[in-house]
Amino acid sequence: MTNPEQALRLGFIALAVLSACTVGPDYVRPTAETPAAFKESQGWKTAQPRDQELRGKWWEAYNDPLLNELVEQVSVSNQNLAQAAAQFRQARALVQSARAGYLPSLSAGASAARSQSPSGFIGQNQNVNARGPSTSYSVSLDATWELDLWGRVRRTVESNNAGAQASAADLQALRLTIEAELAQDYFQLRALDTQKQLYDDTIAAYQRTLTLTQNQYTAGIVAKVDVIQAQTQLKTTQANALDIGVQRAQLEHAIAALIGKPASTFTLTAARLTASPPPLPAGLPSGLLERRPDIAAAERRMAAANAQIGVAKAAYYPSLTLSASGGFQSSTLSNLLTIPSRFWSVGPDLAQALFDGGLRRAQTDQAIAAYDANVAGYRQTVLTGFKEVEDNLVALRILEDEAAIQDEAVQNARQSVLLTTNQYKAGIVSYLNVVLVQATALVNERAAVEIQNRRLAASVLLVKALGGGWNASDLPTPDDLARGASYPRDDAAQMR
């Protein structure tokens, strides 16, 4: 027979062993099909030197100081980003809440009550005098601790850690989306400014041609129809130039909203589009899984869902709660804090659900289904990531060739306008020929600007598709979350 001390010691050892148990599957990242190389990267001009990742503030590669200034304001003033930052802090607080389950809870109380009760049974035709009122005073201290025998608390903390990391990745994904949207809007606005300048130059040329035609009509050299054609061409071009103002104003308002400013107080001075797509490092497809914050968020949600399976399965096992209470209770306040007035109790409470109508099984099935759904969502996010990289690689490669050909077309169109105008002045061709070549030149000039805008948009989208220089190693660790560390570390304080 073992003595009581040995039995108690063995009991604590058994309790420690049980406390190390954690039910449910340990998380292993599911596989996702990853190609060896990007198909559309053939012929792609990568950055030199050949960095395998984007680094730093990617927008600075476009060498536009105003763009740099605008993008920097996103992290400070964008309200959607501020909302996402608050949601991350909420997820981080859930981690702290779950970790509280590791520790016992302690509560204290004090009470004073005055009561009166009858002194005996009151029967028919009986008059029994009741006892006088009495007063009771008490102070108590209570402690309870539910031991994490089956890892329910540990799995909950694991799930909330992964959820907070997913929220942090969501924050970065939203930041990257807003930065990319701002850059696209900015380049499109500059493209419109360039087109407006093109229209203004064309209108000035059309005005000179109209004056020439009117002079020739006055001299009897040309017919009235030539003057009408020149006027029609001028007015149509003026109307098209005015129409650009609508889209430009809307883009300006959109940029104001992205940087957290009222549209009424924000103005961008017109300037020509001068930026060119910088060479970007595409890297290897396998690295995309770590570089894209949306993929990282989807992967962390899988981990959170996997841990929830363990939480659901822990409900099948009994719970053991240790409780202790003690204090003082007396009918007189002067004797309250004395030895005879003290009371205490201590003991374990073991509970096990015997029948729940299939509730635990349903909750476990729900957790498994949620995990499977997150796995499918993760794999689809990976596929979408590869698609977006391939889309923008091919767009940049083809648009670069198209831009070169379009530039040749612009030069030819300009030369055609010059030659045809001289022929018209010499009376060799009709004014209709001039109208046609001028219209063709304008179309080609606008097309060249639009192609340049599309190239810049594709380069921005490629940056976004490659993760914008972010890496999954930037996510806050469980230790960071336990300390309540902010994320991202450099600007989270500004988002509060």
C-alpha positions as CSV (number, residue, x, y, z in Angstrom):
1,M,0.0,0.0,0.0
2,T,1.3,3.4,-0.8
3,N,1.1,6.1,1.8
4,P,-1.0,9.2,1.2
5,E,2.0,11.4,0.3
6,Q,3.0,9.0,-2.4
7,A,-0.6,8.8,-3.7
8,L,-0.8,12.5,-3.8
9,R,2.5,12.7,-5.7
10,L,1.4,10.1,-8.2
11,G,-1.8,12.0,-8.6
12,F,0.0,15.2,-9.6
13,I,2.2,13.2,-12.0
14,A,-0.8,11.7,-13.6
15,L,-2.4,15.1,-13.8
16,A,0.7,16.6,-15.5
17,V,0.7,13.8,-18.1
18,L,-3.0,14.3,-18.8
19,S,-2.5,18.1,-19.1
20,A,0.0,17.4,-21.9
21,C,-2.6,15.7,-24.0
22,T,-4.0,17.6,-27.0
23,V,-6.7,16.0,-29.0
24,G,-7.4,16.8,-32.7
25,P,-5.0,16.7,-35.7
26,D,-1.8,18.7,-35.7
27,Y,-1.6,21.2,-38.5
28,V,0.3,20.3,-41.7
29,R,0.0,22.7,-44.6
30,P,-1.9,21.0,-47.4
31,T,-0.1,20.9,-50.8
32,A,-1.0,23.1,-53.7
33,E,0.1,22.5,-57.2
34,T,3.0,24.8,-58.0
35,P,4.6,25.0,-61.5
36,A,8.3,25.0,-61.9
37,A,8.3,28.4,-63.8
38,F,6.0,31.0,-65.1
39,K,4.9,30.2,-68.6
40,E,4.7,33.8,-69.8
41,S,8.1,34.8,-68.3
42,Q,9.9,33.7,-71.5
43,G,11.4,36.7,-73.0
44,W,10.5,38.8,-70.0
45,K,13.1,41.4,-69.1
46,T,13.8,41.0,-65.4
47,A,15.5,43.4,-63.0
48,Q,19.2,43.8,-62.9
49,P,20.8,42.6,-60.7
50,R,18.5,39.7,-60.6
51,D,16.9,40.0,-57.2
52,Q,14.4,37.2,-56.5
53,E,12.0,39.4,-54.6
54,L,10.7,42.9,-54.7
55,R,12.0,45.0,-51.8
56,G,11.1,48.3,-50.1
57,K,8.7,50.8,-51.4
58,W,7.9,49.4,-54.8
59,W,6.2,52.6,-56.1
60,E,9.5,54.5,-56.0
61,A,10.6,52.4,-59.0
62,Y,8.5,54.7,-61.2
63,N,10.5,57.8,-60.2
64,D,7.5,60.1,-59.6
65,P,7.9,62.2,-56.5
66,L,4.2,63.1,-56.4
67,L,3.2,59.5,-56.6
68,N,5.6,58.6,-53.8
69,E,4.0,61.3,-51.7
70,L,0.4,60.2,-52.4
71,V,1.1,56.5,-51.7
72,E,2.8,57.3,-48.4
73,Q,-0.4,58.9,-47.2
74,V,-2.3,55.6,-47.6
75,S,-1.0,54.1,-44.4
76,V,-1.7,57.3,-42.5
77,S,-5.1,58.4,-43.6
78,N,-7.0,55.7,-45.6
79,Q,-10.1,54.8,-43.5
80,N,-10.5,51.3,-45.0
81,L,-7.0,50.5,-43.9
82,A,-7.7,52.0,-40.4
83,Q,-10.7,49.7,-40.2
84,A,-8.6,46.6,-41.1
85,A,-6.0,47.7,-38.5
86,A,-8.7,47.8,-35.9
87,Q,-9.9,44.4,-36.9
88,F,-6.4,43.1,-36.5
89,R,-6.3,44.5,-33.0
90,Q,-9.6,42.8,-32.3
91,A,-8.1,39.5,-33.5
92,R,-5.1,40.0,-31.3
93,A,-7.3,40.7,-28.3
94,L,-9.0,37.3,-29.0
95,V,-5.6,35.7,-28.6
96,Q,-5.2,37.3,-25.2
97,S,-8.7,36.2,-24.2
98,A,-8.0,32.6,-25.2
99,R,-4.7,32.6,-23.3
100,A,-6.5,33.6,-20.1
101,G,-7.9,30.0,-20.0
102,Y,-4.5,28.8,-19.0
103,L,-4.7,30.4,-15.6
104,P,-7.2,30.1,-12.7
105,S,-9.8,32.7,-12.1
106,L,-9.9,34.4,-8.7
107,S,-12.8,36.4,-7.3
108,A,-13.6,38.1,-4.0
109,G,-16.8,39.2,-2.5
110,A,-18.3,40.8,0.6
111,S,-21.9,40.9,1.7
112,A,-24.1,42.2,4.5
113,A,-27.7,40.9,4.7
114,R,-30.5,41.5,7.2
115,S,-33.3,38.9,7.2
116,Q,-36.2,37.5,9.2
117,S,-37.6,34.0,9.2
118,P,-40.4,32.2,11.1
119,S,-39.5,30.3,14.3
120,G,-41.7,27.3,13.6
121,F,-44.6,25.8,11.6
122,I,-47.8,27.9,11.5
123,G,-50.8,25.5,11.5
124,Q,-54.5,26.1,11.5
125,N,-55.8,28.1,14.5
126,Q,-52.1,28.5,15.8
127,N,-50.3,31.7,16.5
128,V,-46.6,31.3,16.6
129,N,-44.3,34.3,17.3
130,A,-41.6,34.8,14.6
131,R,-38.0,35.3,15.6
132,G,-36.6,38.8,15.4
133,P,-34.6,40.0,12.4
134,S,-30.9,38.9,12.1
135,T,-27.9,40.3,10.3
136,S,-25.2,38.3,8.5
137,Y,-21.8,39.5,7.3
138,S,-19.4,37.6,5.1
139,V,-16.2,38.1,3.1
140,S,-15.0,35.4,0.8
141,L,-12.3,34.6,-1.8
142,D,-13.0,32.0,-4.5
143,A,-10.7,30.4,-7.0
144,T,-11.6,28.1,-9.9
145,W,-9.3,26.4,-12.5
146,E,-10.4,24.2,-15.3
147,L,-7.5,22.0,-16.2
148,D,-6.7,21.9,-19.9
149,L,-6.5,18.1,-19.9
150,W,-7.4,17.5,-23.5
151,G,-5.9,20.7,-25.1
152,R,-9.2,22.6,-25.6
153,V,-7.6,25.9,-24.4
154,R,-4.3,25.1,-26.3
155,R,-6.2,24.5,-29.5
156,T,-8.3,27.6,-29.0
157,V,-5.1,29.7,-28.5
158,E,-3.6,28.0,-31.6
159,S,-6.7,28.8,-33.6
160,N,-6.9,32.4,-32.4
161,N,-3.1,32.9,-33.1
162,A,-3.6,31.7,-36.7
163,G,-6.7,33.9,-37.0
164,A,-4.8,36.9,-35.8
165,Q,-2.0,36.2,-38.3
166,A,-4.6,35.9,-41.1
167,S,-6.0,39.3,-40.0
168,A,-2.5,40.7,-40.2
169,A,-2.1,39.3,-43.7
170,D,-5.5,40.7,-44.7
171,L,-4.3,44.1,-43.5
172,Q,-1.3,43.9,-45.7
173,A,-3.3,42.6,-48.6
174,L,-5.7,45.5,-48.3
175,R,-2.8,48.0,-48.1
176,L,-1.2,46.5,-51.2
177,T,-4.6,46.7,-53.0
178,I,-5.1,50.3,-52.1
179,E,-1.6,51.3,-53.1
180,A,-1.9,49.5,-56.4
181,E,-5.3,51.1,-57.0
182,L,-3.9,54.6,-56.2
183,A,-1.0,54.1,-58.6
184,Q,-3.3,52.9,-61.4
185,D,-5.6,55.9,-60.9
186,Y,-2.7,58.2,-60.8
187,F,-1.2,56.9,-64.1
188,Q,-4.6,57.0,-65.8
189,L,-5.1,60.5,-64.7
190,R,-1.7,61.5,-66.1
191,A,-2.7,59.7,-69.3
192,L,-5.8,61.8,-69.5
193,D,-3.7,64.9,-68.9
194,T,-1.5,63.8,-71.8
195,Q,-4.5,63.2,-74.0
196,K,-5.9,66.6,-73.0
197,Q,-2.6,68.2,-74.0
198,L,-2.7,66.3,-77.3
199,Y,-6.3,67.5,-77.9
200,D,-5.2,71.1,-77.1
201,D,-2.3,70.9,-79.6
202,T,-4.6,69.3,-82.2
203,I,-7.3,72.0,-81.7
204,A,-4.7,74.7,-82.2
205,A,-3.6,72.9,-85.5
206,Y,-7.2,72.6,-86.6
207,Q,-7.8,76.2,-85.8
208,R,-4.9,77.2,-88.1
209,T,-6.2,74.9,-90.8
210,L,-9.7,76.4,-90.5
211,T,-8.2,79.9,-90.9
212,L,-6.3,78.7,-93.9
213,T,-9.4,77.2,-95.4
214,Q,-11.5,80.3,-94.8
215,N,-8.8,82.4,-96.5
216,Q,-8.8,80.1,-99.4
217,Y,-12.6,80.2,-99.6
218,T,-12.5,84.0,-99.5
219,A,-10.0,83.9,-102.3
220,G,-12.3,81.6,-104.3
221,I,-9.8,78.7,-104.3
222,V,-11.9,76.2,-102.3
223,A,-15.6,75.5,-101.9
224,K,-17.8,76.3,-98.9
225,V,-17.9,72.6,-98.0
226,D,-14.2,72.7,-97.1
227,V,-14.9,75.4,-94.5
228,I,-17.8,73.5,-93.1
229,Q,-15.7,70.3,-92.8
230,A,-12.9,72.2,-91.1
231,Q,-15.4,73.7,-88.6
232,T,-17.0,70.4,-87.9
233,Q,-13.6,68.7,-87.3
234,L,-12.6,71.6,-84.9
235,K,-15.9,71.5,-82.9
236,T,-15.9,67.7,-82.6
237,T,-12.3,67.7,-81.3
238,Q,-13.2,70.5,-78.8
239,A,-16.1,68.5,-77.5
240,N,-13.9,65.4,-77.1
241,A,-11.4,67.4,-75.2
242,L,-14.0,68.7,-72.8
243,D,-15.3,65.2,-72.2
244,I,-11.9,64.1,-70.8
245,G,-12.6,66.5,-67.9
246,V,-15.4,64.3,-66.5
247,Q,-13.2,61.2,-66.2
248,R,-10.2,63.2,-64.9
249,A,-12.3,64.8,-62.2
250,Q,-13.6,61.4,-61.1
251,L,-10.1,60.0,-60.9
252,E,-9.0,62.9,-58.9
253,H,-11.9,62.3,-56.5
254,A,-11.0,58.6,-56.3
255,I,-7.4,59.4,-55.3
256,A,-8.6,61.8,-52.7
257,A,-10.7,59.1,-51.1
258,L,-7.8,56.6,-51.2
259,I,-5.6,59.0,-49.2
260,G,-8.3,59.9,-46.8
261,K,-9.0,63.5,-47.9
262,P,-12.4,65.1,-48.9
263,A,-12.7,65.3,-52.7
264,S,-13.6,69.0,-52.3
265,T,-10.2,69.9,-50.8
266,F,-8.0,67.9,-53.1
267,T,-6.5,69.0,-56.4
268,L,-3.8,67.6,-58.7
269,T,-2.2,70.0,-61.2
270,A,-2.2,68.7,-64.7
271,A,1.0,67.1,-66.0
272,R,2.0,64.8,-68.8
273,L,2.5,61.1,-68.3
274,T,6.3,60.5,-68.2
275,A,6.7,57.3,-66.2
276,S,7.7,54.0,-67.8
277,P,7.3,50.4,-66.5
278,P,10.3,49.5,-64.5
279,P,11.9,46.0,-64.9
280,L,10.5,43.7,-62.2
281,P,11.8,40.5,-60.7
282,A,9.2,37.7,-61.3
283,G,11.0,35.2,-59.2
284,L,10.0,31.5,-59.0
285,P,6.3,30.4,-58.7
286,S,7.1,28.5,-55.5
287,G,8.1,31.7,-53.8
288,L,4.7,33.2,-54.6
289,L,3.2,31.2,-51.7
290,E,5.2,33.2,-49.3
291,R,5.1,36.6,-51.0
292,R,1.4,37.2,-51.4
293,P,-0.4,38.3,-48.3
294,D,-3.8,36.9,-49.5
295,I,-2.3,33.5,-49.9
296,A,-0.7,33.8,-46.5
297,A,-4.1,34.8,-45.0
298,A,-5.8,31.8,-46.6
299,E,-3.1,29.5,-45.3
300,R,-3.4,30.9,-41.8
301,R,-7.2,30.4,-41.9
302,M,-6.6,26.7,-42.7
303,A,-4.4,26.5,-39.6
304,A,-7.1,28.2,-37.5
305,A,-9.8,25.8,-38.9
306,N,-7.6,22.8,-38.2
307,A,-7.2,23.8,-34.5
308,Q,-11.0,24.2,-34.2
309,I,-11.3,20.5,-34.9
310,G,-9.3,19.8,-31.8
311,V,-11.5,22.2,-29.8
312,A,-14.6,20.3,-31.0
313,K,-13.1,16.9,-30.2
314,A,-12.1,18.0,-26.7
315,A,-15.8,18.2,-25.9
316,Y,-16.0,14.4,-26.0
317,Y,-13.8,14.1,-22.9
318,P,-14.6,15.0,-19.2
319,S,-13.7,18.3,-17.8
320,L,-11.9,18.6,-14.4
321,T,-12.2,21.8,-12.5
322,L,-10.4,22.6,-9.3
323,S,-12.1,25.0,-6.9
324,A,-11.4,26.5,-3.6
325,S,-13.1,29.1,-1.5
326,G,-12.6,30.6,1.9
327,G,-13.6,33.5,4.0
328,F,-15.3,34.7,7.1
329,Q,-19.0,34.8,8.1
330,S,-20.5,36.2,11.3
331,S,-23.7,37.7,12.6
332,T,-21.8,40.5,14.1
333,L,-19.4,42.8,12.3
334,S,-17.0,42.9,15.3
335,N,-16.5,39.1,15.2
336,L,-16.3,38.8,11.4
337,L,-12.5,38.6,11.0
338,T,-12.0,36.0,13.8
339,I,-10.9,32.4,13.7
340,P,-14.3,31.0,14.8
341,S,-16.0,32.8,11.9
342,R,-13.8,31.4,9.1
343,F,-14.9,28.9,6.6
344,W,-13.3,27.1,3.6
345,S,-13.8,24.5,1.0
346,V,-11.6,22.9,-1.6
347,G,-12.1,20.0,-4.0
348,P,-12.2,18.9,-7.7
349,D,-15.2,18.7,-9.9
350,L,-15.3,16.1,-12.7
351,A,-18.0,16.5,-15.3
352,Q,-18.8,14.4,-18.4
353,A,-21.7,14.9,-20.8
354,L,-23.5,11.5,-21.2
355,F,-26.0,12.4,-23.8
356,D,-26.3,15.5,-26.0
357,G,-28.5,14.4,-28.9
358,G,-25.5,14.4,-31.3
359,L,-24.5,17.9,-30.6
360,R,-20.7,17.2,-30.2
361,R,-20.7,15.0,-33.3
362,A,-22.4,17.8,-35.3
363,Q,-19.9,20.4,-34.0
364,T,-17.0,18.1,-34.9
365,D,-18.4,17.5,-38.4
366,Q,-18.9,21.3,-38.8
367,A,-15.3,22.0,-37.8
368,I,-14.0,19.3,-40.3
369,A,-16.2,20.8,-43.1
370,A,-15.0,24.3,-42.3
371,Y,-11.4,23.1,-42.5
372,D,-12.1,21.4,-45.9
373,A,-13.7,24.6,-47.1
374,N,-10.6,26.6,-46.1
375,V,-8.3,24.1,-47.9
376,A,-10.3,24.5,-51.1
377,G,-10.2,28.3,-50.6
378,Y,-6.5,28.3,-50.1
379,R,-5.8,26.2,-53.3
380,Q,-8.1,28.5,-55.3
381,T,-6.3,31.6,-54.0
382,V,-3.0,30.0,-55.1
383,L,-4.4,29.3,-58.5
384,T,-5.6,32.9,-58.8
385,G,-2.2,34.2,-57.8
386,F,-0.5,32.2,-60.5
387,K,-3.1,33.4,-63.0
388,E,-2.6,37.1,-62.1
389,V,1.2,36.8,-62.5
390,E,0.9,35.1,-65.9
391,D,-1.8,37.6,-67.0
392,N,0.4,40.6,-66.3
393,L,3.6,39.1,-67.5
394,V,2.1,38.4,-70.9
395,A,0.4,41.8,-70.9
396,L,3.7,43.6,-70.3
397,R,5.6,41.6,-72.9
398,I,3.0,42.0,-75.7
399,L,2.2,45.7,-74.8
400,E,5.9,46.5,-75.1
401,D,6.0,45.2,-78.6
402,E,2.8,46.9,-79.4
403,A,4.1,50.2,-78.1
404,A,7.1,50.0,-80.4
405,I,4.9,49.4,-83.4
406,Q,2.5,52.1,-82.3
407,D,5.3,54.6,-82.0
408,E,6.2,53.9,-85.6
409,A,2.6,54.4,-86.6
410,V,2.5,57.8,-84.8
411,Q,5.6,59.0,-86.7
412,N,4.2,57.9,-90.0
413,A,0.8,59.6,-89.2
414,R,2.6,62.8,-88.4
415,Q,4.5,62.7,-91.6
416,S,1.3,62.0,-93.5
417,V,-0.4,65.0,-92.0
418,L,2.5,67.3,-93.0
419,L,2.7,66.0,-96.6
420,T,-1.1,66.0,-97.1
421,T,-1.4,69.5,-95.7
422,N,1.3,70.8,-98.1
423,Q,-0.5,69.1,-100.9
424,Y,-3.8,70.8,-99.9
425,K,-2.1,74.2,-99.8
426,A,-0.8,73.6,-103.3
427,G,-4.3,72.6,-104.5
428,I,-3.3,69.0,-105.3
429,V,-5.7,67.2,-103.0
430,S,-9.1,68.1,-101.5
431,Y,-9.7,69.0,-97.9
432,L,-11.3,65.6,-97.3
433,N,-7.8,64.1,-97.6
434,V,-6.5,66.5,-94.9
435,V,-9.4,65.6,-92.6
436,L,-8.7,61.9,-92.9
437,V,-5.0,62.0,-92.2
438,Q,-5.5,64.4,-89.3
439,A,-8.1,62.1,-87.8
440,T,-5.9,59.1,-88.3
441,A,-3.0,61.0,-86.6
442,L,-5.1,61.9,-83.6
443,V,-6.3,58.3,-83.2
444,N,-2.7,57.0,-83.3
445,E,-1.5,59.6,-80.9
446,R,-4.3,58.7,-78.4
447,A,-3.6,55.0,-78.9
448,A,0.1,55.4,-78.1
449,V,-0.9,57.2,-74.8
450,E,-3.4,54.5,-74.0
451,I,-0.9,51.7,-74.6
452,Q,1.6,53.5,-72.3
453,N,-1.1,53.7,-69.6
454,R,-2.0,50.0,-70.0
455,R,1.7,49.1,-69.7
456,L,2.0,51.0,-66.5
457,A,-1.3,49.5,-65.2
458,A,0.0,46.0,-66.0
459,S,3.3,46.7,-64.2
460,V,1.4,47.8,-61.1
461,L,-0.8,44.8,-61.2
462,L,2.3,42.6,-61.6
463,V,3.8,44.2,-58.5
464,K,0.5,43.4,-56.7
465,A,0.4,39.9,-58.0
466,L,4.0,39.3,-56.8
467,G,3.1,40.5,-53.3
468,G,4.6,44.0,-53.4
469,G,7.8,43.1,-51.6
470,W,5.9,41.5,-48.7
471,N,6.8,38.1,-47.2
472,A,5.0,35.7,-44.8
473,S,7.9,36.0,-42.4
474,D,6.8,39.5,-41.7
475,L,3.6,38.2,-39.9
476,P,3.5,38.6,-36.2
477,T,4.6,35.5,-34.3
478,P,2.6,33.9,-31.5
479,D,5.1,35.5,-29.1
480,D,4.4,38.9,-30.7
481,L,0.7,38.4,-30.3
482,A,1.1,37.2,-26.7
483,R,2.9,40.5,-26.0
484,G,0.3,42.5,-27.8
485,A,2.8,43.7,-30.3
486,S,1.5,46.0,-33.1
487,Y,1.5,45.1,-36.8
488,P,3.0,46.3,-39.1
489,R,5.6,47.4,-36.6
490,D,6.5,50.6,-38.5
491,D,3.2,52.3,-38.9
492,A,0.6,50.5,-36.7
493,A,0.7,53.3,-34.2
494,Q,-0.3,55.8,-36.8
495,M,-3.4,53.7,-37.7
496,R,-4.8,53.9,-34.1
